[in-house]
Amino acid sequence: MLWGPHGAQVISTTETLIAGASSGSQNSLACEDSSAVFGDAAAWRGLRAGEPEQVEPTTSGDRPMPNATWRINLEGAGIARTSGEKVPTDVFYRETTTGMCVADVIWQTVDVE
C-alpha cells in the first residue's frame, strides 16, 4: 500500500462519501466550515475513490484549501456521461480529532468528443 494508514482512511472515507452523496446524505462528512457543494445525488452514482495524496495545507493547484491535508480524485466521472454535465472530480479532506471531514469538492464539466 503506497499511502499508508492515512491514505487508506482517505479512500475509505471517500467510498462512504460517494455512497452517502449518491443518496443525498453526505452532509455529516462535511467540515463545520466547509464550502463544499455536493450537488445532485445522481452525479455521484458510478464514481469510486481514486488515488489519495497529501497536499500543502494552504494551497492547491486549483484554489486555496485552508487546512486541507488530503486530496483524492474520483474515478469514473466521464463514464456514461454527456457533454456539458458537471461531475465531482476531486475531494479535499481535513484531518480532525474524530477522523476526516470534507473541506471542499471540485466539479468539472464533462467534454465528450
N, C-alpha and C positions, 0 to 999 in steps of 0.2 A: 504494500500500500504506500503510495507516494506522499500522501498528505498527512499521515499520522492520525491520531485520535481526533484532533480538532477538525481536520478536513473531513473525516468520516462523519463527524457530527453535523457539519455543514450539509453534506449530502443527505443525511437522514432528515434533517430539518427541512431541506428543500422538498424532499418527497412528501413530507407532511404538509408543507405549504401548498404544493400542487394539488394534493388530494382535497385540502380544505378550500382552496380558491376555486377548484372545479365545481364545488357545491355552494360557494358563496359564504363559507365560514372560516375565512382566513384572518380576520381581524385580531384574533387572540395572539397571533405571532408578530404583530407589528410593535415596534418600539413605541414608547409613550410619545416621543416627539417625532415620530416617523412622518415623512411626507409621501410615503408610498401610495401609488394609485394601483389598486388591484384590478380595476376594470371589470369587464364582463366575464362571468364564470366560464362561458364557452371557450374563451381564448386560452384557458389553461388546460383544457382537455387534450390529451395526447402528448403533453410535454413530459420530460423526465430530467432529472438532475444531470448536469454535465460535470465539468472539471472545476473544483474549488481552487481558489488561490488567495493568499493573504494579500491585502492591499495596504498602501500607505494610508494611515489613519486620517489624513486631512484632505487628500485629493485623489482623483482617479482621472483617467484619460477622458472621461465623458463629462463629468461635472463634479463639483465639490461633494464630498461624502463625509460630513463631520462624524468622527468616531466610528466609522465603518472599519471593520477589521478583516472581513472576508467578502469575496465576490465569487459567484458561481454563475456559469452560463446555463441556459435552459436549452436542451436539445429537442428537436422535433418541431421547432417553431414554423418551419416552412413546409412541412408535410401536409398535404391535403388542404392548403390554404389558397386563398385567391389574392391577386394583386390588389393592393390598397388596404388590406386587412391589417390592423395593428395587433401585435402579439408581444407578450413579455419575453425578453431575451436574456436578461441578467438580473440577479438579485444581490443586493448588498446587505450584509448582516453585521450586527454588532454583538460582541460577546458581553453577557451580563452575568451577574452572580447566579441567576437562575437558568442560564442557557443562552441560546441565540435568539435575537429578535430581528425583524426585518426593518432595516433603515430606509431602503428605497428599492424601487423596481424600475428597470429601464425597459421601455417599449420601443419597438421599431415597426416600420411599415413593410409588409411583405411586398417584394417586387418579383413577380414570376415572369420569366421571359419565354 
